[in-house]
Amino acid sequence: MADKAEKGQKSWFDGLKAEFKKIIWPDRKSLVKQTGAVVAVSIVLGMVIAILDFIFQHGVDVLVNIRF
């Protein structure tokens, strides 16, 4: 029974090793380009969210302070 478990575990690790060999890692130029794109999009999206948050906060403050 222990032999079967060890064999199954070994074949699982062999399969994992084989899958890792199939990975195509990006070259340095591509990696830098994609990283820059992710950082730029994150900054722009953060700015958009901050601006929308400011607008909504200001709008809620105006609605709360209305006197009838």
N, CA, C and O atoms as CSV, one atom per row, in Angstrom:
chain,resi,resn,atom,element,x,y,z
A,1,MET,N,N,0.821,-1.194,0.000
A,1,MET,CA,C,0.000,0.000,0.000
A,1,MET,C,C,0.867,1.262,0.000
A,1,MET,O,O,0.578,2.226,-0.708
A,2,ALA,N,N,1.951,1.239,0.816
A,2,ALA,CA,C,2.843,2.394,0.872
A,2,ALA,C,C,3.545,2.592,-0.468
A,2,ALA,O,O,3.780,3.727,-0.883
A,3,ASP,N,N,3.886,1.482,-1.154
A,3,ASP,CA,C,4.551,1.581,-2.456
A,3,ASP,C,C,3.663,2.293,-3.470
A,3,ASP,O,O,4.141,3.093,-4.274
A,4,LYS,N,N,2.380,1.997,-3.425
A,4,LYS,CA,C,1.442,2.606,-4.369
A,4,LYS,C,C,1.336,4.113,-4.106
A,4,LYS,O,O,1.292,4.913,-5.041
A,5,ALA,N,N,1.293,4.492,-2.808
A,5,ALA,CA,C,1.207,5.912,-2.470
A,5,ALA,C,C,2.478,6.647,-2.893
A,5,ALA,O,O,2.411,7.756,-3.423
A,6,GLU,N,N,3.628,6.030,-2.657
A,6,GLU,CA,C,4.878,6.660,-3.066
A,6,GLU,C,C,4.970,6.773,-4.584
A,6,GLU,O,O,5.436,7.784,-5.108
A,7,LYS,N,N,4.521,5.725,-5.295
A,7,LYS,CA,C,4.552,5.743,-6.755
A,7,LYS,C,C,3.616,6.830,-7.298
A,7,LYS,O,O,3.963,7.544,-8.238
A,8,GLY,N,N,2.413,6.949,-6.688
A,8,GLY,CA,C,1.467,7.972,-7.125
A,8,GLY,C,C,2.005,9.364,-6.876
A,8,GLY,O,O,1.834,10.263,-7.699
A,9,GLN,N,N,2.656,9.538,-5.736
A,9,GLN,CA,C,3.217,10.839,-5.411
A,9,GLN,C,C,4.379,11.157,-6.355
A,9,GLN,O,O,4.522,12.292,-6.810
A,10,LYS,N,N,5.198,10.161,-6.642
A,10,LYS,CA,C,6.330,10.383,-7.533
A,10,LYS,C,C,5.844,10.728,-8.941
A,10,LYS,O,O,6.391,11.622,-9.586
A,11,SER,N,N,4.831,10.031,-9.410
A,11,SER,CA,C,4.341,10.326,-10.754
A,11,SER,C,C,3.684,11.702,-10.803
A,11,SER,O,O,3.719,12.373,-11.835
A,12,TRP,N,N,3.085,12.123,-9.689
A,12,TRP,CA,C,2.498,13.467,-9.641
A,12,TRP,C,C,3.596,14.517,-9.756
A,12,TRP,O,O,3.454,15.491,-10.495
A,13,PHE,N,N,4.699,14.315,-9.022
A,13,PHE,CA,C,5.817,15.253,-9.100
A,13,PHE,C,C,6.476,15.221,-10.476
A,13,PHE,O,O,6.921,16.251,-10.981
A,14,ASP,N,N,6.536,14.037,-11.078
A,14,ASP,CA,C,7.079,13.938,-12.440
A,14,ASP,C,C,6.205,14.713,-13.417
A,14,ASP,O,O,6.710,15.399,-14.305
A,15,GLY,N,N,4.884,14.597,-13.246
A,15,GLY,CA,C,3.958,15.353,-14.092
A,15,GLY,C,C,4.105,16.845,-13.884
A,15,GLY,O,O,4.065,17.617,-14.842
A,16,LEU,N,N,4.274,17.253,-12.638
A,16,LEU,CA,C,4.465,18.673,-12.325
A,16,LEU,C,C,5.739,19.195,-12.965
A,16,LEU,O,O,5.757,20.283,-13.541
A,17,LYS,N,N,6.792,18.421,-12.861
A,17,LYS,CA,C,8.077,18.791,-13.460
A,17,LYS,C,C,7.941,18.924,-14.983
A,17,LYS,O,O,8.475,19.857,-15.582
A,18,ALA,N,N,7.230,17.994,-15.589
A,18,ALA,CA,C,7.021,18.040,-17.043
A,18,ALA,C,C,6.224,19.275,-17.439
A,18,ALA,O,O,6.514,19.897,-18.461
A,19,GLU,N,N,5.223,19.636,-16.643
A,19,GLU,CA,C,4.417,20.830,-16.955
A,19,GLU,C,C,5.249,22.102,-16.835
A,19,GLU,O,O,5.103,23.020,-17.641
A,20,PHE,N,N,6.123,22.156,-15.829
A,20,PHE,CA,C,6.982,23.335,-15.672
A,20,PHE,C,C,7.947,23.483,-16.837
A,20,PHE,O,O,8.322,24.601,-17.192
A,21,LYS,N,N,8.355,22.365,-17.437
A,21,LYS,CA,C,9.245,22.438,-18.592
A,21,LYS,C,C,8.527,23.000,-19.816
A,21,LYS,O,O,9.184,23.488,-20.736
A,22,LYS,N,N,7.195,22.942,-19.850
A,22,LYS,CA,C,6.418,23.449,-20.984
A,22,LYS,C,C,6.227,24.964,-20.931
A,22,LYS,O,O,5.838,25.572,-21.928
A,23,ILE,N,N,6.496,25.575,-19.781
A,23,ILE,CA,C,6.286,27.016,-19.621
A,23,ILE,C,C,7.260,27.776,-20.508
A,23,ILE,O,O,8.455,27.481,-20.538
A,24,ILE,N,N,6.735,28.749,-21.222
A,24,ILE,CA,C,7.577,29.618,-22.041
A,24,ILE,C,C,7.705,30.944,-21.292
A,24,ILE,O,O,6.764,31.736,-21.244
A,25,TRP,N,N,8.877,31.170,-20.714
A,25,TRP,CA,C,9.091,32.378,-19.929
A,25,TRP,C,C,9.361,33.551,-20.864
A,25,TRP,O,O,10.051,33.384,-21.870
A,26,PRO,N,N,8.831,34.740,-20.553
A,26,PRO,CA,C,9.047,35.902,-21.428
A,26,PRO,C,C,10.504,36.381,-21.353
A,26,PRO,O,O,11.194,36.187,-20.352
A,27,ASP,N,N,10.941,37.009,-22.439
A,27,ASP,CA,C,12.290,37.582,-22.419
A,27,ASP,C,C,12.252,38.896,-21.633
A,27,ASP,O,O,11.178,39.405,-21.309
A,28,ARG,N,N,13.410,39.426,-21.338
A,28,ARG,CA,C,13.517,40.608,-20.475
A,28,ARG,C,C,12.769,41.815,-21.066
A,28,ARG,O,O,12.076,42.526,-20.338
A,29,LYS,N,N,12.906,42.046,-22.360
A,29,LYS,CA,C,12.275,43.197,-23.012
A,29,LYS,C,C,10.753,43.122,-22.881
A,29,LYS,O,O,10.099,44.111,-22.550
A,30,SER,N,N,10.206,41.950,-23.142
A,30,SER,CA,C,8.762,41.745,-23.047
A,30,SER,C,C,8.285,41.906,-21.603
A,30,SER,O,O,7.234,42.496,-21.352
A,31,LEU,N,N,9.056,41.383,-20.667
A,31,LEU,CA,C,8.693,41.470,-19.255
A,31,LEU,C,C,8.656,42.922,-18.787
A,31,LEU,O,O,7.729,43.323,-18.084
A,32,VAL,N,N,9.656,43.711,-19.171
A,32,VAL,CA,C,9.709,45.123,-18.787
A,32,VAL,C,C,8.538,45.881,-19.406
A,32,VAL,O,O,7.918,46.719,-18.751
A,33,LYS,N,N,8.243,45.585,-20.659
A,33,LYS,CA,C,7.148,46.252,-21.373
A,33,LYS,C,C,5.796,45.948,-20.706
A,33,LYS,O,O,4.991,46.852,-20.481
A,34,GLN,N,N,5.561,44.683,-20.399
A,34,GLN,CA,C,4.294,44.298,-19.773
A,34,GLN,C,C,4.177,44.841,-18.353
A,34,GLN,O,O,3.094,45.248,-17.931
A,35,THR,N,N,5.283,44.852,-17.615
A,35,THR,CA,C,5.272,45.399,-16.259
A,35,THR,C,C,4.958,46.889,-16.300
A,35,THR,O,O,4.175,47.381,-15.488
A,36,GLY,N,N,5.556,47.598,-17.228
A,36,GLY,CA,C,5.284,49.031,-17.379
A,36,GLY,C,C,3.823,49.287,-17.711
A,36,GLY,O,O,3.221,50.231,-17.199
A,37,ALA,N,N,3.258,48.453,-18.562
A,37,ALA,CA,C,1.846,48.606,-18.916
A,37,ALA,C,C,0.951,48.380,-17.700
A,37,ALA,O,O,-0.011,49.120,-17.494
A,38,VAL,N,N,1.257,47.377,-16.904
A,38,VAL,CA,C,0.453,47.087,-15.710
A,38,VAL,C,C,0.541,48.238,-14.715
A,38,VAL,O,O,-0.473,48.642,-14.146
A,39,VAL,N,N,1.746,48.772,-14.499
A,39,VAL,CA,C,1.923,49.885,-13.569
A,39,VAL,C,C,1.175,51.119,-14.072
A,39,VAL,O,O,0.498,51.791,-13.295
A,40,ALA,N,N,1.294,51.419,-15.364
A,40,ALA,CA,C,0.625,52.598,-15.928
A,40,ALA,C,C,-0.893,52.483,-15.816
A,40,ALA,O,O,-1.555,53.439,-15.413
A,41,VAL,N,N,-1.443,51.339,-16.162
A,41,VAL,CA,C,-2.895,51.144,-16.082
A,41,VAL,C,C,-3.355,51.220,-14.628
A,41,VAL,O,O,-4.426,51.759,-14.347
A,42,SER,N,N,-2.565,50.691,-13.710
A,42,SER,CA,C,-2.928,50.742,-12.294
A,42,SER,C,C,-2.966,52.179,-11.786
A,42,SER,O,O,-3.873,52.556,-11.045
A,43,ILE,N,N,-1.980,52.979,-12.185
A,43,ILE,CA,C,-1.946,54.384,-11.764
A,43,ILE,C,C,-3.130,55.145,-12.340
A,43,ILE,O,O,-3.794,55.893,-11.622
A,44,VAL,N,N,-3.401,54.962,-13.631
A,44,VAL,CA,C,-4.524,55.662,-14.267
A,44,VAL,C,C,-5.846,55.247,-13.624
A,44,VAL,O,O,-6.688,56.097,-13.333
A,45,LEU,N,N,-6.029,53.971,-13.406
A,45,LEU,CA,C,-7.262,53.484,-12.782
A,45,LEU,C,C,-7.401,54.017,-11.360
A,45,LEU,O,O,-8.499,54.386,-10.943
A,46,GLY,N,N,-6.311,54.061,-10.622
A,46,GLY,CA,C,-6.336,54.631,-9.277
A,46,GLY,C,C,-6.740,56.095,-9.291
A,46,GLY,O,O,-7.498,56.542,-8.430
A,47,MET,N,N,-6.232,56.852,-10.278
A,47,MET,CA,C,-6.595,58.263,-10.392
A,47,MET,C,C,-8.072,58.426,-10.739
A,47,MET,O,O,-8.744,59.300,-10.192
A,48,VAL,N,N,-8.575,57.601,-11.635
A,48,VAL,CA,C,-9.993,57.660,-12.014
A,48,VAL,C,C,-10.869,57.371,-10.796
A,48,VAL,O,O,-11.855,58.071,-10.564
A,49,ILE,N,N,-10.523,56.362,-10.030
A,49,ILE,CA,C,-11.302,56.016,-8.840
A,49,ILE,C,C,-11.238,57.144,-7.818
A,49,ILE,O,O,-12.250,57.464,-7.194
A,50,ALA,N,N,-10.054,57.759,-7.633
A,50,ALA,CA,C,-9.914,58.869,-6.685
A,50,ALA,C,C,-10.766,60.063,-7.112
A,50,ALA,O,O,-11.408,60.695,-6.273
A,51,ILE,N,N,-10.775,60.377,-8.403
A,51,ILE,CA,C,-11.581,61.507,-8.906
A,51,ILE,C,C,-13.074,61.225,-8.714
A,51,ILE,O,O,-13.814,62.093,-8.254
A,52,LEU,N,N,-13.515,60.016,-9.064
A,52,LEU,CA,C,-14.927,59.660,-8.872
A,52,LEU,C,C,-15.309,59.702,-7.398
A,52,LEU,O,O,-16.401,60.151,-7.051
A,53,ASP,N,N,-14.420,59.239,-6.534
A,53,ASP,CA,C,-14.676,59.269,-5.099
A,53,ASP,C,C,-14.840,60.707,-4.618
A,53,ASP,O,O,-15.739,60.999,-3.829
A,54,PHE,N,N,-13.973,61.610,-5.093
A,54,PHE,CA,C,-14.066,63.015,-4.709
A,54,PHE,C,C,-15.389,63.617,-5.190
A,54,PHE,O,O,-16.052,64.328,-4.436
A,55,ILE,N,N,-15.775,63.341,-6.423
A,55,ILE,CA,C,-17.027,63.882,-6.976
A,55,ILE,C,C,-18.232,63.373,-6.189
A,55,ILE,O,O,-19.108,64.154,-5.817
A,56,PHE,N,N,-18.278,62.057,-5.935
A,56,PHE,CA,C,-19.407,61.501,-5.181
A,56,PHE,C,C,-19.446,62.030,-3.758
A,56,PHE,O,O,-20.521,62.314,-3.230
A,57,GLN,N,N,-18.278,62.164,-3.129
A,57,GLN,CA,C,-18.231,62.689,-1.761
A,57,GLN,C,C,-18.748,64.128,-1.741
A,57,GLN,O,O,-19.535,64.492,-0.868
A,58,HIS,N,N,-18.314,64.932,-2.685
A,58,HIS,CA,C,-18.769,66.324,-2.758
A,58,HIS,C,C,-20.278,66.369,-3.012
A,58,HIS,O,O,-20.988,67.170,-2.404
A,59,GLY,N,N,-20.764,65.510,-3.910
A,59,GLY,CA,C,-22.200,65.474,-4.200
A,59,GLY,C,C,-23.013,65.067,-2.986
A,59,GLY,O,O,-24.068,65.652,-2.742
A,60,VAL,N,N,-22.569,64.099,-2.226
A,60,VAL,CA,C,-23.288,63.680,-1.022
A,60,VAL,C,C,-23.260,64.803,0.023
A,60,VAL,O,O,-24.268,65.057,0.683
A,61,ASP,N,N,-22.118,65.472,0.176
A,61,ASP,CA,C,-22.032,66.584,1.124
A,61,ASP,C,C,-23.016,67.692,0.753
A,61,ASP,O,O,-23.653,68.274,1.631
A,62,VAL,N,N,-23.142,67.984,-0.537
A,62,VAL,CA,C,-24.088,69.007,-0.994
A,62,VAL,C,C,-25.511,68.569,-0.673
A,62,VAL,O,O,-26.302,69.378,-0.187
A,63,LEU,N,N,-25.855,67.318,-0.931
A,63,LEU,CA,C,-27.215,66.825,-0.665
A,63,LEU,C,C,-27.520,66.809,0.837
A,63,LEU,O,O,-28.649,67.091,1.236
A,64,VAL,N,N,-26.556,66.493,1.647
A,64,VAL,CA,C,-26.776,66.435,3.097
A,64,VAL,C,C,-26.972,67.834,3.684
A,64,VAL,O,O,-27.729,68.002,4.640
A,65,ASN,N,N,-26.309,68.819,3.129
A,65,ASN,CA,C,-26.357,70.174,3.693
A,65,ASN,C,C,-27.448,71.058,3.095
A,65,ASN,O,O,-27.474,72.256,3.379
A,66,ILE,N,N,-28.341,70.518,2.285
A,66,ILE,CA,C,-29.431,71.297,1.701
A,66,ILE,C,C,-30.436,71.626,2.806
A,66,ILE,O,O,-30.857,70.752,3.564
A,67,ARG,N,N,-30.808,72.897,2.878
A,67,ARG,CA,C,-31.820,73.354,3.866
A,67,ARG,C,C,-33.119,73.631,3.126
A,67,ARG,O,O,-33.138,74.332,2.115
A,68,PHE,N,N,-34.202,73.070,3.646
A,68,PHE,CA,C,-35.507,73.285,3.029
A,68,PHE,C,C,-36.251,74.382,3.716
A,68,PHE,O,O,-37.374,74.703,3.330
